[in-house]
């Protein structure tokens, strides 16, 4: 029986894991969506009686939860997947940067991002922070698919950048880009790192971002060699340098933050700076293990990222959840990062790291309707004693059955609805 209140979408019949402050779990729950916003979360019977939906997702046998948030990636690197494996970070950069100069253009980025969006939707990732060249092409590809992408101008002062913009020209272009962003998603500005930008350039870039209220994203302290390079160049470690320049703050998100001192962790906590933890990429490149338990203990917000598909090889954020829940136990403390903490890092903590905690990351009335349904009727998910443990230690990207972004169903019963998957795959053929 349907009720009198209108809903665009009603997701019902499954167990709802809200990821709210109380860790609420609702067996046979439901989520009602109107105009891209969650309007109610509660028992399925009550919401079915209250709402008359234009569309429904039958989540019986499934787990309904917030969409996953990838807080650090380079989406168009799908173009280079498998081309720089089993090398150090510095060897990786030595291979990738020349390949980018040769391969990247708006058309190729469009094709590569379409592939990345298809992969992400299948993996239950509903939002991503994407630092890469030709961000306008990436935005258009994501927009056409109805997928949530946060991106913007990138600064990386290297010879022969793919877009051929010199630094001063890039500043003017970035200002125009930020000025044109009225309403919609939060503006973002990317400063690649302290080893590809001078202190003077970093100060200019951060000032530009702050003028427009942007989130500022930068690689920092990814491995010991990077730290040593920055120390030689500038006389300070990366985080120490950023702090000395007054650049840390609640509008800043650091990627990686693997090689940190106690004083640097304290500086991140003091300034409200967040971290995007990329455990798979860090391990694969031999960078080490970020001190996430110490960051969390200090009160630093930590989200999860996959990094690009050339350093992690997949955009599977559930794989990053599992790795984050496991790798920090290596020192002998099985409670270092627990299952619930790891899941929160991929959802609500990731949203907070992006400055979007009021809009994304949990299933609560008033938040944007980004959610996924996992198929629980699978041998490796049976029996189910605890949903957090199941997600962190057993669930796989292939378990995602439905994906919803802004109330729009992008994947229904494992079939993509806004992308022609065959055309997406064909579109990447021949580019490499």
C-alpha positions as CSV (number, residue, x, y, z in Angstrom):
1,X,0.0,0.0,0.0
2,X,1.5,3.4,-1.0
3,X,1.1,6.6,1.0
4,X,0.3,10.2,0.1
5,X,3.7,11.7,0.1
6,X,5.6,11.8,-3.1
7,X,9.0,10.2,-3.5
8,X,11.1,9.8,-6.7
9,X,12.8,6.6,-5.4
10,X,12.1,4.2,-2.6
11,X,14.8,1.7,-1.8
12,X,13.3,-1.0,0.5
13,X,13.5,-4.6,1.6
14,X,17.1,-4.7,2.6
15,X,19.1,-4.1,5.7
16,X,20.0,-0.4,5.9
17,X,23.5,0.5,7.3
18,X,23.1,4.2,7.8
19,X,26.7,5.0,8.9
20,X,25.3,7.7,11.1
21,X,26.8,8.8,14.5
22,X,24.9,6.0,16.3
23,X,25.9,3.3,13.7
24,X,22.2,2.6,13.2
25,X,21.3,-0.6,11.4
26,X,17.7,-1.1,10.2
27,X,16.7,-4.7,9.3
28,X,14.0,-4.6,6.5
29,X,14.7,-0.9,6.2
30,X,14.0,1.7,3.5
31,X,15.3,5.0,2.2
32,X,13.0,7.5,0.5
33,X,14.5,10.0,-2.0
34,X,13.0,13.2,-3.5
35,X,14.8,15.7,-5.7
36,X,18.1,13.9,-5.2
37,X,17.9,14.2,-1.4
38,X,17.2,11.5,1.2
39,X,13.9,12.5,2.8
40,X,13.5,9.6,5.2
41,X,15.3,6.5,6.5
42,X,13.5,4.0,8.6
43,X,11.5,0.7,8.8
44,X,10.4,-0.5,5.4
45,X,6.8,-1.0,6.3
46,X,6.4,2.5,7.6
47,X,8.0,4.2,4.6
48,X,6.1,2.1,2.1
49,X,2.9,3.2,3.8
50,X,4.0,6.8,3.8
51,X,5.4,7.3,0.3
52,X,4.2,6.9,-3.2
53,X,7.4,6.5,-5.2
54,X,7.8,7.0,-9.0
55,X,10.6,4.3,-8.9
56,X,11.6,1.6,-6.6
57,X,14.7,-0.5,-5.9
58,X,13.9,-3.9,-4.3
59,X,16.8,-4.4,-1.9
60,X,15.6,-7.8,-0.5
61,X,18.6,-10.0,0.2
62,X,20.8,-6.9,0.2
63,X,22.6,-4.4,2.3
64,X,21.8,-0.7,1.6
65,X,24.6,1.7,2.6
66,X,26.0,5.1,1.6
67,X,28.0,5.2,-1.6
68,X,31.7,4.9,-1.3
69,X,33.9,8.1,-1.6
70,X,37.3,7.9,-3.3
71,X,39.2,10.8,-1.7
72,X,42.3,10.5,-4.0
73,X,42.5,9.3,-7.5
74,X,43.7,10.1,-11.1
75,X,40.8,8.7,-13.1
76,X,42.2,8.9,-16.6
77,X,45.2,6.9,-15.5
78,X,43.1,3.9,-16.5
79,X,44.8,4.7,-19.9
80,X,48.1,3.6,-18.4
81,X,46.9,0.6,-16.3
82,X,49.6,-2.0,-16.0
83,X,52.4,0.1,-17.6
84,X,54.4,0.9,-14.5
85,X,54.2,-2.1,-12.1
86,X,56.8,-3.4,-9.6
87,X,58.8,-0.2,-9.5
88,X,59.5,2.5,-6.9
89,X,57.6,5.7,-6.7
90,X,60.4,7.6,-8.4
91,X,60.8,5.0,-11.2
92,X,57.0,5.1,-11.5
93,X,57.0,8.9,-12.0
94,X,59.9,8.5,-14.5
95,X,57.7,6.2,-16.6
96,X,54.3,7.9,-16.2
97,X,55.2,11.6,-16.7
98,X,56.6,11.1,-20.2
99,X,53.7,8.8,-21.1
100,X,51.2,11.4,-20.0
101,X,52.9,14.0,-22.2
102,X,52.6,11.6,-25.1
103,X,49.1,10.3,-24.6
104,X,47.0,12.8,-22.8
105,X,44.6,15.1,-24.7
106,X,40.9,15.9,-24.1
107,X,39.6,13.1,-26.2
108,X,41.8,10.4,-24.6
109,X,40.9,11.7,-21.1
110,X,37.2,11.5,-21.9
111,X,37.5,7.9,-23.0
112,X,39.7,7.0,-20.0
113,X,37.4,8.7,-17.5
114,X,34.3,7.0,-19.0
115,X,36.0,3.7,-18.3
116,X,36.9,4.8,-14.8
117,X,33.3,5.9,-14.1
118,X,32.0,2.5,-15.3
119,X,34.5,0.7,-13.1
120,X,33.7,2.9,-10.1
121,X,29.9,2.6,-10.5
122,X,30.3,-1.2,-10.6
123,X,32.4,-1.0,-7.4
124,X,29.9,1.1,-5.5
125,X,32.0,4.3,-5.7
126,X,29.6,7.3,-6.0
127,X,32.0,10.2,-5.6
128,X,35.7,10.8,-6.3
129,X,38.3,13.6,-6.0
130,X,40.2,13.5,-9.2
131,X,43.5,15.3,-9.7
132,X,44.6,15.2,-13.3
133,X,45.1,17.0,-16.6
134,X,42.2,18.2,-18.8
135,X,39.8,18.2,-15.9
136,X,37.1,19.8,-18.1
137,X,36.9,16.7,-20.2
138,X,36.7,14.5,-17.1
139,X,33.9,16.7,-15.7
140,X,31.9,16.4,-18.9
141,X,32.3,12.6,-19.0
142,X,31.2,12.2,-15.4
143,X,28.3,14.7,-15.8
144,X,27.0,12.8,-18.8
145,X,27.0,9.6,-16.7
146,X,25.3,11.3,-13.7
147,X,28.3,10.5,-11.5
148,X,29.6,12.8,-8.7
149,X,33.1,14.1,-9.6
150,X,35.1,16.7,-7.7
151,X,37.9,18.1,-9.8
152,X,39.5,21.4,-11.0
153,X,42.7,22.9,-12.2
154,X,45.9,21.1,-11.5
155,X,49.4,22.7,-10.9
156,X,52.5,20.7,-11.6
157,X,55.5,22.7,-12.9
158,X,57.1,20.2,-15.1
159,X,58.7,20.5,-18.6
160,X,56.2,20.0,-21.5
161,X,53.0,19.5,-19.5
162,X,50.3,17.7,-21.5
163,X,48.2,20.8,-21.8
164,X,51.2,23.0,-22.7
165,X,50.3,25.7,-20.2
166,X,53.2,27.6,-18.5
167,X,52.8,28.3,-14.8
168,X,51.7,32.0,-15.1
169,X,49.2,31.1,-17.9
170,X,47.9,28.3,-15.7
171,X,47.3,30.7,-12.8
172,X,45.1,33.0,-15.0
173,X,43.3,30.0,-16.5
174,X,42.7,28.5,-13.0
175,X,41.3,31.8,-11.8
176,X,38.8,31.9,-14.6
177,X,37.8,28.3,-14.0
178,X,37.1,28.9,-10.3
179,X,35.3,32.2,-11.0
180,X,32.9,30.4,-13.4
181,X,31.9,27.8,-10.7
182,X,28.8,29.3,-9.1
183,X,26.7,26.9,-7.0
184,X,26.9,23.1,-7.5
185,X,29.8,21.2,-6.1
186,X,32.6,22.6,-4.0
187,X,35.4,24.2,-6.1
188,X,38.7,22.3,-5.9
189,X,42.3,23.2,-6.7
190,X,45.2,20.8,-7.0
191,X,48.8,21.5,-6.2
192,X,50.7,18.4,-7.2
193,X,53.5,18.4,-4.6
194,X,56.3,20.3,-2.9
195,X,58.8,18.7,-5.2
196,X,57.1,19.8,-8.4
197,X,56.2,23.3,-7.2
198,X,58.3,25.9,-5.4
199,X,57.4,27.4,-2.0
200,X,56.5,30.7,-3.8
201,X,54.3,28.9,-6.3
202,X,52.6,26.9,-3.5
203,X,51.8,30.2,-1.6
204,X,50.3,31.6,-4.8
205,X,48.2,28.5,-5.5
206,X,46.9,28.2,-2.0
207,X,46.0,31.9,-1.9
208,X,44.1,31.5,-5.1
209,X,42.2,28.5,-3.8
210,X,41.3,30.3,-0.6
211,X,40.1,33.3,-2.5
212,X,37.4,31.1,-3.9
213,X,36.7,28.9,-0.9
214,X,38.1,25.8,-2.6
215,X,39.3,22.5,-1.3
216,X,43.0,22.3,-1.9
217,X,44.5,18.9,-2.5
218,X,48.2,18.0,-2.6
219,X,50.5,15.0,-2.5
220,X,52.7,15.0,0.6
221,X,55.2,12.7,2.2
222,X,54.4,9.7,0.0
223,X,57.7,8.0,0.7
224,X,61.1,8.6,2.3
225,X,62.7,9.5,-1.0
226,X,60.1,12.3,-1.6
227,X,60.8,13.7,1.9
228,X,64.5,13.7,1.2
229,X,64.1,15.4,-2.1
230,X,62.0,18.2,-0.6
231,X,64.4,18.6,2.3
232,X,67.3,19.0,-0.2
233,X,65.2,21.4,-2.4
234,X,63.7,23.5,0.4
235,X,65.4,22.7,3.7
236,X,62.2,21.3,5.2
237,X,60.1,18.1,5.1
238,X,56.9,18.4,3.0
239,X,54.4,18.8,5.8
240,X,56.9,20.9,7.8
241,X,57.3,23.1,4.8
242,X,53.5,23.5,4.3
243,X,53.1,24.3,7.9
244,X,55.9,26.9,7.9
245,X,54.2,28.6,5.0
246,X,50.9,28.8,6.7
247,X,49.3,26.5,4.1
248,X,47.8,23.7,6.3
249,X,44.2,24.0,7.3
250,X,40.7,22.5,7.3
251,X,40.5,23.4,3.6
252,X,43.5,21.2,2.8
253,X,43.5,17.4,2.1
254,X,46.9,15.7,1.9
255,X,47.3,12.6,-0.3
256,X,49.3,9.7,1.2
257,X,51.0,11.2,4.3
258,X,53.1,8.0,4.8
259,X,56.4,9.4,6.1
260,X,55.4,11.7,9.0
261,X,57.1,12.7,12.2
262,X,55.2,13.1,15.5
263,X,55.5,16.9,15.2
264,X,53.9,16.7,11.7
265,X,51.0,14.6,12.9
266,X,50.5,17.2,15.7
267,X,50.6,20.0,13.0
268,X,47.9,18.3,10.9
269,X,45.7,17.9,14.0
270,X,46.3,21.5,15.2
271,X,45.4,22.9,11.8
272,X,42.5,20.6,11.0
273,X,44.2,19.3,7.8
274,X,42.8,16.0,6.5
275,X,44.5,12.9,4.9
276,X,43.5,10.7,2.0
277,X,45.0,7.2,2.9
278,X,45.8,5.0,-0.1
279,X,47.0,1.7,1.4
280,X,47.0,-0.3,-1.8
281,X,49.0,2.1,-3.8
282,X,51.4,2.8,-0.9
283,X,52.1,-0.9,-0.6
284,X,52.4,-1.6,-4.3
285,X,55.0,1.2,-4.8
286,X,56.9,0.2,-1.7
287,X,56.2,3.6,0.0
288,X,55.4,2.1,3.4
289,X,52.4,2.2,5.7
290,X,50.9,5.6,6.7
291,X,50.6,6.1,10.5
292,X,46.8,6.0,10.4
293,X,46.3,4.8,13.9
294,X,48.4,7.7,15.2
295,X,46.6,10.2,12.9
296,X,43.2,9.0,14.1
297,X,44.4,9.1,17.8
298,X,45.5,12.7,17.2
299,X,42.0,13.6,15.8
300,X,43.0,13.9,12.1
301,X,40.2,13.1,9.7
302,X,41.3,10.3,7.4
303,X,39.5,9.2,4.2
304,X,40.3,6.4,1.8
305,X,41.6,6.6,-1.8
306,X,42.6,4.2,-4.5
307,X,45.1,6.5,-6.2
308,X,45.2,6.1,-10.0
309,X,44.7,2.8,-11.8
310,X,48.3,2.7,-12.8
311,X,49.6,2.7,-9.2
312,X,46.8,0.5,-7.6
313,X,45.6,-1.1,-10.9
314,X,42.0,-0.9,-9.8
315,X,39.5,1.7,-8.6
316,X,38.1,-0.8,-6.1
317,X,37.6,1.2,-2.9
318,X,36.2,-1.9,-1.0
319,X,39.7,-3.4,-1.6
320,X,41.2,-0.3,0.0
321,X,38.8,-0.8,3.0
322,X,40.0,-4.3,3.5
323,X,43.6,-3.3,3.2
324,X,43.2,-0.4,5.6
325,X,41.5,-2.7,8.1
326,X,44.4,-5.3,7.8
327,X,47.7,-3.6,7.1
328,X,47.8,-1.5,10.3
329,X,47.4,-4.7,12.4
330,X,51.0,-5.7,11.2
331,X,52.5,-4.1,14.3
332,X,50.7,-6.6,16.5
333,X,47.5,-4.7,17.5
334,X,44.4,-6.2,15.9
335,X,42.4,-3.2,17.0
336,X,44.6,-0.6,15.3
337,X,42.0,0.1,12.6
338,X,38.8,-1.8,13.1
339,X,36.3,-2.9,10.6
340,X,33.8,-0.1,11.4
341,X,36.5,2.5,11.3
342,X,37.7,1.3,7.9
343,X,34.2,1.4,6.5
344,X,33.7,4.9,7.9
345,X,36.9,6.1,6.2
346,X,35.4,5.1,2.9
347,X,32.1,6.9,3.6
348,X,31.4,9.5,6.2
349,X,35.0,10.3,7.1
350,X,35.8,10.6,3.4
351,X,33.0,13.1,3.1
352,X,34.4,15.1,6.0
353,X,37.8,15.0,4.4
354,X,36.3,16.7,1.4
355,X,34.5,19.2,3.5
356,X,31.2,17.6,2.5
357,X,30.2,15.9,5.7
358,X,26.9,17.7,5.9
359,X,26.0,16.5,2.4
360,X,27.5,13.0,1.9
361,X,28.8,9.9,3.6
362,X,25.7,8.6,5.5
363,X,22.1,7.8,4.9
364,X,20.3,10.5,6.8
365,X,17.4,12.9,5.9
366,X,18.7,16.0,4.2
367,X,21.8,14.4,2.7
368,X,22.3,13.8,-1.0
369,X,20.9,10.4,-2.1
370,X,24.2,8.6,-2.9
371,X,23.7,4.9,-2.0
372,X,24.5,1.4,-3.0
373,X,23.0,-2.0,-2.5
374,X,25.2,-5.1,-2.0
375,X,23.9,-8.5,-2.8
376,X,24.3,-10.6,0.4
377,X,23.1,-13.8,-1.1
378,X,26.6,-14.9,-1.8
379,X,28.6,-17.8,-0.3
380,X,31.5,-15.6,0.9
381,X,29.0,-13.3,2.7
382,X,27.2,-16.1,4.6
383,X,26.5,-16.2,7.5
384,X,26.4,-12.5,8.5
385,X,27.1,-11.8,12.1
386,X,28.2,-8.2,11.8
387,X,27.7,-5.9,8.8
388,X,30.9,-3.8,9.4
389,X,33.1,-6.9,9.6
390,X,31.4,-8.4,6.5
391,X,32.1,-5.2,4.5
392,X,35.7,-4.8,5.7
393,X,36.9,-8.4,5.5
394,X,34.6,-10.3,3.1
395,X,32.8,-8.0,0.6
396,X,34.0,-7.5,-2.9
397,X,33.3,-4.9,-5.6
398,X,31.4,-7.6,-7.6
399,X,28.9,-7.8,-4.7
400,X,27.5,-4.3,-5.6
401,X,24.1,-4.8,-7.2
402,X,22.7,-1.3,-7.5
403,X,24.3,2.2,-7.4
404,X,22.5,5.5,-7.0
405,X,24.0,9.0,-7.2
406,X,21.9,12.1,-6.4
407,X,18.8,9.9,-6.4
408,X,19.5,8.6,-10.0
409,X,20.0,4.9,-10.5
410,X,23.3,4.5,-12.4
411,X,23.4,0.7,-12.0
412,X,20.3,-1.5,-11.5
413,X,20.7,-5.3,-10.9
414,X,24.4,-5.0,-12.1
415,X,23.4,-3.3,-15.4
416,X,24.8,0.2,-16.0
417,X,21.9,2.5,-16.9
418,X,23.7,5.7,-18.0
419,X,26.8,4.2,-19.8
420,X,27.0,1.8,-22.8
421,X,29.6,-0.5,-21.3
422,X,30.5,-2.0,-24.7
423,X,31.0,1.4,-26.2
424,X,33.1,2.5,-23.2
425,X,35.4,-0.5,-23.6
426,X,35.6,0.0,-27.4
427,X,36.3,3.7,-26.9
428,X,39.6,2.9,-25.1
429,X,40.8,0.4,-27.6
430,X,43.7,1.6,-29.8
431,X,44.5,4.5,-27.6
432,X,47.6,2.9,-26.1
